[in-house]
Amino acid sequence: MLSQLLFVATYAAVVSAQIEFLNGTIVCPGPGDFCSGNIIIRCGSDGIGQPGNCDDNLAGEPPLGVGNSNCWETSPTSGDAACSKK
């Protein structure tokens, strides 16, 4: 019973949040891409996210170099995040 209550409490916290960091794992509210600063979190159907740095992802795109990229999304729960140059 206690484990079921913990699961429900954890699930409710994850669903109400954009992304959550639990014991070194990025837990997502569902599949999609989300922002955390200039880090894009790519979330699969398993609910686990993989981080990517927008500066590193776009370093070879004009204008060349790192430090001028950001992560944007239409809302914190939309799942449509993308990296872009400033």
Z-matrix of the N, CA and C atoms (Angstrom, degrees):
N
C 1 1.442
C 2 1.522 1 111.69
N 3 1.338 2 116.62 1 -43.33
C 4 1.464 3 120.39 2 179.95
C 5 1.524 4 110.82 3 -63.50
N 6 1.327 5 117.38 4 -40.12
C 7 1.463 6 119.50 5 179.17
C 8 1.524 7 111.20 6 -65.31
N 9 1.321 8 117.85 7 -35.03
C 10 1.462 9 120.44 8 176.76
C 11 1.525 10 111.04 9 -66.47
N 12 1.321 11 117.49 10 -40.57
C 13 1.461 12 121.19 11 177.69
C 14 1.520 13 110.97 12 -64.34
N 15 1.331 14 116.65 13 -41.43
C 16 1.466 15 119.85 14 177.79
C 17 1.516 16 110.87 15 -63.95
N 18 1.319 17 117.52 16 -40.76
C 19 1.459 18 121.21 17 178.24
C 20 1.523 19 110.30 18 -61.75
N 21 1.332 20 117.45 19 -46.91
C 22 1.461 21 121.23 20 -179.56
C 23 1.520 22 110.61 21 -62.12
N 24 1.324 23 117.94 22 -43.74
C 25 1.468 24 121.20 23 179.50
C 26 1.524 25 110.53 24 -63.95
N 27 1.316 26 117.23 25 -42.57
C 28 1.464 27 120.93 26 178.66
C 29 1.515 28 110.10 27 -65.67
N 30 1.310 29 118.12 28 -44.93
C 31 1.463 30 121.98 29 -179.82
C 32 1.525 31 110.73 30 -60.99
N 33 1.318 32 117.28 31 -43.80
C 34 1.464 33 120.94 32 179.51
C 35 1.519 34 110.79 33 -62.77
N 36 1.310 35 117.89 34 -40.28
C 37 1.463 36 121.15 35 179.05
C 38 1.516 37 111.16 36 -65.62
N 39 1.315 38 116.84 37 -40.74
C 40 1.464 39 120.81 38 -179.44
C 41 1.521 40 110.98 39 -68.28
N 42 1.314 41 118.11 40 -44.19
C 43 1.452 42 121.47 41 -177.62
C 44 1.526 43 111.00 42 -65.60
N 45 1.316 44 117.65 43 -36.79
C 46 1.456 45 119.86 44 -177.97
C 47 1.526 46 111.74 45 -78.46
N 48 1.305 47 118.70 46 -15.55
C 49 1.460 48 122.32 47 -179.06
C 50 1.521 49 110.55 48 -102.22
N 51 1.314 50 115.61 49 162.58
C 52 1.455 51 120.42 50 175.27
C 53 1.518 52 109.11 51 -68.66
N 54 1.319 53 116.79 52 -66.96
C 55 1.460 54 121.89 53 173.74
C 56 1.520 55 106.90 54 -137.74
N 57 1.313 56 116.17 55 159.39
C 58 1.455 57 120.49 56 179.99
C 59 1.521 58 108.87 57 -139.14
N 60 1.327 59 115.89 58 145.15
C 61 1.453 60 121.94 59 178.96
C 62 1.524 61 107.88 60 -104.90
N 63 1.334 62 117.17 61 113.83
C 64 1.460 63 122.36 62 -178.41
C 65 1.516 64 110.23 63 -125.00
N 66 1.314 65 116.32 64 115.49
C 67 1.476 66 121.75 65 176.29
C 68 1.526 67 112.57 66 51.15
N 69 1.324 68 117.22 67 42.95
C 70 1.461 69 121.36 68 177.51
C 71 1.515 70 114.47 69 81.80
N 72 1.322 71 118.11 70 3.89
C 73 1.459 72 122.65 71 179.49
C 74 1.524 73 108.93 72 -113.29
N 75 1.324 74 116.42 73 138.49
C 76 1.457 75 120.97 74 175.62
C 77 1.525 76 107.81 75 -90.44
N 78 1.327 77 115.89 76 116.76
C 79 1.457 78 121.92 77 -178.55
C 80 1.531 79 107.74 78 -104.23
N 81 1.313 80 115.74 79 129.57
C 82 1.463 81 122.46 80 -175.41
C 83 1.527 82 111.52 81 -106.66
N 84 1.337 83 116.23 82 154.08
C 85 1.464 84 119.10 83 176.46
C 86 1.522 85 112.64 84 -74.13
N 87 1.316 86 117.65 85 -11.31
C 88 1.457 87 123.22 86 179.49
C 89 1.509 88 109.02 87 167.84
N 90 1.322 89 118.08 88 -179.16
C 91 1.460 90 119.52 89 179.52
C 92 1.529 91 111.10 90 -68.14
N 93 1.301 92 116.50 91 149.17
C 94 1.451 93 122.18 92 179.13
C 95 1.513 94 110.38 93 140.75
N 96 1.316 95 116.21 94 -172.75
C 97 1.462 96 122.62 95 -179.65
C 98 1.520 97 108.90 96 -120.24
N 99 1.340 98 116.28 97 136.76
C 100 1.453 99 122.88 98 -175.31
C 101 1.520 100 109.94 99 -133.56
N 102 1.342 101 117.28 100 156.87
C 103 1.462 102 122.62 101 179.50
C 104 1.514 103 111.14 102 -102.41
N 105 1.322 104 113.91 103 146.83
C 106 1.461 105 122.85 104 168.64
C 107 1.522 106 105.33 105 -143.07
N 108 1.341 107 115.86 106 89.33
C 109 1.468 108 120.33 107 -171.44
C 110 1.514 109 108.67 108 70.41
N 111 1.356 110 116.62 109 -131.47
C 112 1.461 111 118.50 110 176.02
C 113 1.535 112 111.11 111 -96.49
N 114 1.322 113 115.58 112 18.28
C 115 1.468 114 121.92 113 175.88
C 116 1.524 115 108.21 114 -98.68
N 117 1.329 116 115.32 115 130.06
C 118 1.463 117 119.97 116 174.57
C 119 1.525 118 107.29 117 -98.57
N 120 1.315 119 116.11 118 132.68
C 121 1.462 120 122.78 119 178.98
C 122 1.521 121 106.89 120 -107.37
N 123 1.321 122 116.05 121 115.71
C 124 1.466 123 121.54 122 179.14
C 125 1.529 124 108.35 123 -97.32
N 126 1.321 125 115.52 124 117.96
C 127 1.456 126 121.40 125 -173.26
C 128 1.521 127 110.97 126 -110.02
N 129 1.313 128 115.49 127 130.93
C 130 1.451 129 120.97 128 178.69
C 131 1.515 130 111.96 129 -93.48
N 132 1.307 131 115.59 130 -179.29
C 133 1.465 132 120.89 131 -179.29
C 134 1.526 133 112.05 132 -68.13
N 135 1.350 134 116.66 133 -14.25
C 136 1.459 135 120.16 134 177.30
C 137 1.527 136 112.79 135 -81.35
N 138 1.357 137 117.42 136 -3.79
C 139 1.453 138 121.01 137 178.55
C 140 1.512 139 114.69 138 81.62
N 141 1.326 140 117.00 139 8.37
C 142 1.465 141 121.61 140 179.89
C 143 1.522 142 108.62 141 -106.93
N 144 1.343 143 116.40 142 134.82
C 145 1.455 144 121.50 143 -177.50
C 146 1.515 145 112.89 144 -103.28
N 147 1.322 146 115.07 145 150.11
C 148 1.463 147 122.90 146 175.49
C 149 1.524 148 107.62 147 -120.33
N 150 1.357 149 117.77 148 125.49
C 151 1.457 150 120.17 149 -177.55
C 152 1.523 151 112.77 150 -82.94
N 153 1.311 152 114.97 151 152.00
C 154 1.458 153 122.39 152 172.92
C 155 1.520 154 108.79 153 -144.82
N 156 1.321 155 117.34 154 137.58
C 157 1.457 156 122.15 155 -179.46
C 158 1.521 157 109.17 156 -86.48
N 159 1.324 158 118.02 157 121.51
C 160 1.466 159 121.76 158 -178.04
C 161 1.525 160 111.58 159 -60.31
N 162 1.341 161 117.54 160 -37.13
C 163 1.472 162 119.53 161 177.16
C 164 1.524 163 110.79 162 -58.82
N 165 1.325 164 116.38 163 -47.40
C 166 1.470 165 120.37 164 -179.98
C 167 1.523 166 111.39 165 -67.28
N 168 1.334 167 116.83 166 -41.06
C 169 1.469 168 120.59 167 -177.69
C 170 1.522 169 112.52 168 -62.22
N 171 1.342 170 117.64 169 -32.72
C 172 1.464 171 121.18 170 -174.60
C 173 1.527 172 113.17 171 -112.32
N 174 1.325 173 118.92 172 14.67
C 175 1.469 174 121.88 173 -176.06
C 176 1.523 175 112.34 174 -57.35
N 177 1.318 176 118.94 175 -33.73
C 178 1.457 177 122.47 176 -177.77
C 179 1.520 178 114.75 177 -87.41
N 180 1.323 179 117.34 178 -1.48
C 181 1.465 180 121.60 179 -179.37
C 182 1.535 181 109.96 180 -93.74
N 183 1.337 182 117.30 181 147.88
C 184 1.469 183 118.87 182 179.49
C 185 1.527 184 111.55 183 -67.78
N 186 1.306 185 118.13 184 145.01
C 187 1.462 186 126.45 185 -12.06
C 188 1.529 187 109.96 186 -67.21
N 189 1.320 188 116.50 187 137.66
C 190 1.458 189 122.38 188 -174.24
C 191 1.524 190 110.95 189 -64.86
N 192 1.310 191 114.99 190 150.39
C 193 1.459 192 121.32 191 177.29
C 194 1.511 193 112.19 192 116.10
N 195 1.334 194 113.50 193 173.43
C 196 1.456 195 120.37 194 179.09
C 197 1.521 196 109.96 195 -110.25
N 198 1.306 197 116.79 196 162.77
C 199 1.449 198 121.63 197 176.12
C 200 1.511 199 114.20 198 97.14
N 201 1.319 200 117.33 199 4.26
C 202 1.466 201 118.51 200 -179.76
C 203 1.525 202 112.01 201 -129.14
N 204 1.328 203 116.52 202 31.62
C 205 1.470 204 121.42 203 179.35
C 206 1.523 205 109.42 204 -117.86
N 207 1.304 206 115.46 205 154.89
C 208 1.459 207 119.40 206 174.82
C 209 1.523 208 109.75 207 -141.61
N 210 1.318 209 114.73 208 166.55
C 211 1.458 210 122.23 209 176.52
C 212 1.523 211 106.74 210 -106.84
N 213 1.308 212 117.27 211 133.44
C 214 1.463 213 121.07 212 178.64
C 215 1.521 214 109.25 213 -129.34
N 216 1.327 215 115.63 214 156.34
C 217 1.467 216 122.62 215 175.82
C 218 1.521 217 107.67 216 -155.64
N 219 1.312 218 116.96 217 152.29
C 220 1.460 219 119.21 218 -177.40
C 221 1.522 220 112.54 219 -71.25
N 222 1.334 221 117.24 220 -28.67
C 223 1.464 222 122.02 221 173.48
C 224 1.526 223 107.31 222 -158.12
N 225 1.325 224 117.84 223 160.03
C 226 1.467 225 120.37 224 -178.06
C 227 1.527 226 114.40 225 -62.56
N 228 1.324 227 118.53 226 -15.98
C 229 1.463 228 120.95 227 -177.94
C 230 1.530 229 113.23 228 -115.45
N 231 1.338 230 117.93 229 4.92
C 232 1.467 231 120.40 230 -173.85
C 233 1.524 232 113.34 231 -73.13
N 234 1.328 233 117.99 232 -30.54
C 235 1.453 234 120.58 233 -178.20
C 236 1.510 235 113.80 234 76.50
N 237 1.348 236 117.59 235 17.49
C 238 1.476 237 120.62 236 -177.34
C 239 1.527 238 113.42 237 -112.45
N 240 1.320 239 117.24 238 29.84
C 241 1.463 240 121.05 239 -177.12
C 242 1.520 241 111.78 240 -62.62
N 243 1.325 242 114.69 241 150.96
C 244 1.467 243 121.83 242 176.17
C 245 1.519 244 108.82 243 -152.18
N 246 1.300 245 116.20 244 155.08
C 247 1.462 246 121.89 245 174.64
C 248 1.518 247 109.34 246 -90.79
N 249 1.342 248 115.78 247 143.71
C 250 1.453 249 119.61 248 177.11
C 251 1.514 250 109.29 249 -146.76
N 252 1.337 251 115.31 250 157.18
C 253 1.457 252 121.36 251 175.27
C 254 1.515 253 108.44 252 -81.57
N 255 1.314 254 115.87 253 148.04
C 256 1.476 255 120.74 254 177.56
C 257 1.499 256 109.94 255 -76.27
